[in-house]
Each structure stands twice: as C-alpha cells, then as structure tokens.
C-alpha cells in the first residue's frame, strides 16, 4: 500500500468514527429526554402510563429527527 492509500483509508475510518459518535450523542440525548420525562411524570403522579408519551412531548428541535 502506498502512503496515499493509507491516508485515504485512515480518512474514511476517521469519518466513520465521527459519524458513529454523532449518532451516539443523538441517541443519548433522546434517551435522557425520555428518562427526564418519566421522572417528571413519576413526581407528578404515581399512576403514570409510559405508553402515553407522544413524540411531540419528546421533540425539542433535536437534529436526530431530521
């Protein structure tokens, strides 16, 4: 392999890793928002039904939905 081929392979690997990190952060934000919502609801009412959460309740202009 030439130095240029190694560089291209490294560049592609770096780009893929960055995309994975971005997606992981987006997933973590959504999970944290869901957990916050559940904790808030639990504080308000012990008879909370988690199936009643709508996507609109979770949507806060997060880039994960685009």
Residue pairs with C-beta under 8 A, 6 or more apart in sequence:
1 9
26 62
26 63
26 64
27 64
29 62
29 64
30 58
30 62
30 64
33 58
33 60
33 62
34 53
34 58
37 53
37 57
37 58
38 48
38 50
38 53
41 48
41 50
42 48
59 65
